[in-house]
Amino acid sequence: MRGIAPLDMANDIQSLTPFRRRSGDFMKQLKKTQRPGAFTVQGKAVAIAQGADCL
């Protein structure tokens, strides 16, 4: 197990709406950065995503 990289507060938190529009780009970012991503709805975190290769 490699461990999880810390969440970058400036780059890894996004609104859920843009993710729906550009999910492919987000998945590329997950793979490239090896960091989890957080999704928000109305400013509140609702989900965290992490690439499977980080497990």
Sequence and secondary structure as in RCSB ss.txt:
>XXXX:A:sequence
MRGIAPLDMANDIQSLTPFRRRSGDFMKQLKKTQRPGAFTVQGKAVAIAQGADCL
>XXXX:A:secstr
        TTTSEEEHHHHHHSHHHHHHHHHHH   EEEEETTEEEEEE  GGG 
